[in-house]
Amino acid sequence: MIYIDTHAHLNYDNKYGDREQLIADICAAGIERVINVGWNYESSRSAALLAQKHERLYFAAGFHPSNLSDFCAGDHERIAALLSSPKGVAVGEIGLDYHYDGADEAAQKRAFAEQLELADALGLPFAVHSRDAAQDTLNILKDNKGKLSHGGVMHCFSGSPETAKEYLKLGLYISFAGPVTFKNARRLDEVAKIVPADRLLAETDSPYLAPEPVRGTLNTPLNVVRVYEKLAALRGEDAEELALQIRKNAYTLFPKLKN
């Protein structure tokens, strides 16, 4: 079968040991595409360089809400320049993260809206990170509804079925990562069952959130297979047909994956 990991962070220089060997293993495992996602300018640039070097790697560029202190004047223009590459598929990851004490919610909201505007101006989709900020995330997306025409994905979705339905109404995709395999993931199980087949994506969010039965270990795109298997089981669908559908969805949302 053919797999696509729509969200990983291979651009960590010191997390994976022999990264070149890992990328070779990814290719050998039938993983056709990996979208390597930035969290600030430097990590986005690293993702772009890896994509330039490796045929199956693509990238997204943007500022994670927890990394806004890294933002410098002119970085939106630099992100846009990176994404002019044929392999720059999306703006991301962007969004809101209120998990940690001291989060500057106003700055995060402002940056989120600005990066939605950037994605629209570039004609690209976006990847959203939302943690402990579901209502504000939804409000900003609704307030910017006119800028969502190129689509987007709620990456590593962890919310309720009700929240998922609101995102789906906006035309967004829902992506599942390792947590959907966790034994206590009953709410996510329900979400996985209700997402329409043509709005479903899968990812690893490597190096984080390794799926069962390797939870707690270093995650890599090789584990995306386990996410696919769990989604197929939850939905009562044939695993190969599901993989083909997710592939189709990924190429629909991220057209530059065809490059």
Secondary structure, 3 states (H helix, E strand, C coil): CCEEEEEECCCCCCCCCCHHHHHHHHHHCCEEEEEEECCCHHHHHHHHHHHHHCCCEEEEECCCHHHHHHCCCCHHHHHHHHCCCCCEEEEEEEEEECCCCCCCHHHHHHHHHHHHHHHHHHCCCEEEEEECCHHHHHHHHHHCHHHCCCCEEECCCCCCHHHHHHHHHCCCEEEECHHHHCCCCHHHHHHHHHCCHHHEEECCCCCCCCCCCCCCCCCCHHHHHHHHHHHHHHHCCCHHHHHHHHHHHHHHHCHHHHC
